[in-house]
Amino acid sequence: MRTSGTRLTFALLLSVALPPAAATRASGQEPRLEGRIAEPARGQVDSILDEARAQGLPTEALVDRALEGASKDAPSDLIVAAVGRLSGELEVSRDALGAESSEAEIVAGASALRAGAQPDDLSQLRVLRPEQPVTVAAAVLADLVAVGVPTDTAVAAVLTLATAVEDVEYIAFRRNVERDIALGASPVAALGVRLGAAAAEADFTSQGPRATQPTRRPRKP
């Protein structure tokens, strides 16, 4: 989009009139990175943040990633690479989940992608839960992979439960899997047992106790 001559002139005058600190802030530098990341890496991170803002992507997660790297004394080039990689994941997540997705959903979707999920998996999750946020479901997927569940298995489990459980049940499912693993079960075995139990519980809740449903007796001739 072209900038009018008036706006361009005003911007130039403003950059000259403002003191250095204010001009720097106006250019889009993130103040929380000041003194945490050395130049030129900080300028590179600021550029990534500016581009993310222009695309309507969440930027807090990017700042957090940069600060995390700084707190761990990571090399500057690695911090820039990590922030850039996350920005790309956020963009893919937003595209897969839809432009109307919340920032929390986009960030959770990026975590799932980092865990090995595919964009189509996120799109399918959105289709299966059209009226519910997918934040928890996507986060549970990433958490399952983090405790050793193979990515494909974790994706299949999360999608299987997508139409059957609420967020609180997703969380309970994840906790139960983690507990079973801590007690010595393999990640795949723990997930299989808990998936069966969660699916059975969801079916029980939706249809009611089978034992209480009326049964027809055969008619006497």
MOSULWO-V137230 format. One record per residue. RES is the residue in three letters. PHI is phi as a letter, one per 20 degrees, with the letter a starting at -180 (NA if undefined). PSI is psi in radians with two decimals (NA if undefined). NEAR is the number of other ideal C-beta (glycine too) atoms within 10 Angstrom. Layout:
RES/PHI/PSI/NEAR ; RES/PHI/PSI/NEAR
//
This chain:
MET/NA/2.29/2 ; ARG/f/2.52/6 ; THR/e/2.31/10 ; SER/f/2.75/8 ; GLY/g/-0.64/8 ; THR/f/-0.80/8 ; ARG/f/-0.69/10 ; LEU/f/-0.77/11 ; THR/f/-0.77/11 ; PHE/f/-0.73/12 ; ALA/f/-0.71/12 ; LEU/f/-0.75/10 ; LEU/f/-0.70/10 ; LEU/f/-0.74/12 ; SER/f/-0.52/12 ; VAL/f/-0.68/8 ; ALA/f/-0.57/9 ; LEU/f/2.55/14 ; PRO/f/2.81/7 ; PRO/g/-0.78/7 ; ALA/f/-0.78/11 ; ALA/f/-0.68/12 ; ALA/f/-0.69/14 ; THR/f/-0.75/14 ; ARG/f/-0.70/12 ; ALA/f/-0.46/12 ; SER/f/-0.12/12 ; GLY/o/0.22/13 ; GLN/f/2.45/18 ; GLU/e/1.97/19 ; PRO/f/-0.48/9 ; ARG/f/-0.27/13 ; LEU/e/-0.16/19 ; GLU/f/2.22/11 ; GLY/m/-0.06/9 ; ARG/d/-0.60/15 ; ILE/c/2.24/24 ; ALA/f/2.71/10 ; GLU/f/2.64/8 ; PRO/e/0.05/10 ; ALA/f/-0.67/21 ; ARG/f/-0.74/21 ; GLY/f/-0.63/13 ; GLN/f/-0.71/18 ; VAL/f/-0.74/28 ; ASP/f/-0.66/19 ; SER/f/-0.70/14 ; ILE/f/-0.73/21 ; LEU/f/-0.75/21 ; ASP/f/-0.76/15 ; GLU/f/-0.69/15 ; ALA/f/-0.74/22 ; ARG/f/-0.73/13 ; ALA/f/-0.51/9 ; GLN/e/-0.02/11 ; GLY/m/0.45/12 ; LEU/e/2.70/24 ; PRO/f/2.33/21 ; THR/d/-0.33/18 ; GLU/f/-0.69/9 ; ALA/f/-0.59/21 ; LEU/f/-0.74/23 ; VAL/f/-0.76/17 ; ASP/g/-0.70/14 ; ARG/f/-0.71/19 ; ALA/f/-0.76/27 ; LEU/f/-0.59/16 ; GLU/f/-0.79/13 ; GLY/f/-0.70/22 ; ALA/f/-0.69/20 ; SER/f/-0.43/9 ; LYS/e/0.13/9 ; ASP/l/0.65/6 ; ALA/f/2.60/16 ; PRO/g/2.56/10 ; SER/g/-0.70/17 ; ASP/f/-0.56/10 ; LEU/f/-0.62/12 ; ILE/f/-0.81/25 ; VAL/f/-0.76/22 ; ALA/f/-0.72/15 ; ALA/f/-0.73/17 ; VAL/f/-0.74/27 ; GLY/f/-0.69/18 ; ARG/f/-0.75/14 ; LEU/f/-0.66/24 ; SER/f/-0.73/23 ; GLY/f/-0.69/15 ; GLU/f/-0.67/20 ; LEU/f/-0.68/23 ; GLU/f/-0.78/17 ; VAL/f/-0.73/17 ; SER/f/-0.82/26 ; ARG/f/-0.74/23 ; ASP/f/-0.65/15 ; ALA/f/-0.66/23 ; LEU/e/-0.37/23 ; GLY/o/2.60/14 ; ALA/f/-0.39/7 ; GLU/e/0.05/8 ; SER/f/2.59/21 ; SER/f/2.87/13 ; GLU/f/-0.69/16 ; ALA/f/-0.70/16 ; GLU/f/-0.73/25 ; ILE/f/-0.74/27 ; VAL/f/-0.76/24 ; ALA/f/-0.69/25 ; GLY/f/-0.67/33 ; ALA/f/-0.65/29 ; SER/f/-0.70/21 ; ALA/f/-0.71/31 ; LEU/f/-0.72/23 ; ARG/f/-0.50/14 ; ALA/f/-0.15/19 ; GLY/o/-0.06/15 ; ALA/f/2.75/25 ; GLN/d/2.72/15 ; PRO/g/-0.66/15 ; ASP/f/-0.54/10 ; ASP/f/-0.74/23 ; LEU/f/-0.72/30 ; SER/f/-0.71/15 ; GLN/f/-0.66/16 ; LEU/f/-0.71/23 ; ARG/f/-0.73/22 ; VAL/f/-0.69/11 ; LEU/f/-0.42/17 ; ARG/c/1.11/17 ; PRO/f/-0.48/9 ; GLU/d/0.07/4 ; GLN/c/2.58/14 ; PRO/f/2.58/15 ; VAL/d/0.19/27 ; THR/g/-0.92/21 ; VAL/f/-0.76/22 ; ALA/g/-0.79/25 ; ALA/f/-0.67/30 ; ALA/f/-0.68/23 ; VAL/f/-0.69/23 ; LEU/g/-0.86/31 ; ALA/f/-0.67/21 ; ASP/f/-0.69/20 ; LEU/f/-0.73/27 ; VAL/f/-0.64/22 ; ALA/f/-0.47/12 ; VAL/e/0.16/15 ; GLY/o/-0.02/15 ; VAL/f/2.26/24 ; PRO/g/2.51/14 ; THR/g/-0.85/17 ; ASP/g/-0.67/13 ; THR/f/-0.72/16 ; ALA/f/-0.74/28 ; VAL/f/-0.82/24 ; ALA/f/-0.71/14 ; ALA/f/-0.80/23 ; VAL/f/-0.70/29 ; LEU/f/-0.62/17 ; THR/f/-0.68/15 ; LEU/e/-0.12/20 ; ALA/g/-0.64/18 ; THR/e/0.00/12 ; ALA/d/-0.34/15 ; VAL/c/2.78/22 ; GLU/e/3.03/12 ; ASP/g/-0.73/16 ; VAL/f/-0.57/9 ; GLU/f/-0.58/16 ; TYR/g/-0.77/22 ; ILE/f/-0.76/15 ; ALA/f/-0.69/15 ; PHE/g/-0.83/23 ; ARG/f/-0.78/21 ; ARG/f/-0.70/13 ; ASN/f/-0.72/17 ; VAL/f/-0.80/28 ; GLU/f/-0.66/19 ; ARG/f/-0.76/12 ; ASP/f/-0.66/18 ; ILE/f/-0.74/19 ; ALA/f/-0.49/10 ; LEU/e/-0.02/8 ; GLY/o/-0.08/8 ; ALA/f/2.63/16 ; SER/f/2.67/12 ; PRO/g/-0.72/19 ; VAL/f/-0.75/14 ; ALA/f/-0.76/13 ; ALA/f/-0.77/23 ; LEU/f/-0.72/26 ; GLY/f/-0.78/17 ; VAL/f/-0.83/14 ; ARG/f/-0.54/21 ; LEU/f/-0.76/19 ; GLY/f/-0.73/10 ; ALA/f/-0.74/12 ; ALA/f/-0.71/21 ; ALA/f/-0.72/16 ; ALA/f/-0.71/10 ; GLU/f/-0.72/15 ; ALA/f/-0.71/17 ; ASP/f/-0.68/12 ; PHE/f/-0.78/11 ; THR/f/-0.71/12 ; SER/f/-0.55/8 ; GLN/d/-0.26/9 ; GLY/n/2.85/10 ; PRO/f/2.19/8 ; ARG/f/-0.56/9 ; ALA/f/-0.43/6 ; THR/e/-0.10/6 ; GLN/f/2.46/8 ; PRO/f/2.50/5 ; THR/d/2.50/6 ; ARG/e/2.29/5 ; ARG/e/2.57/6 ; PRO/f/2.41/5 ; ARG/f/2.49/5 ; LYS/f/2.47/4 ; PRO/f/NA/3
//
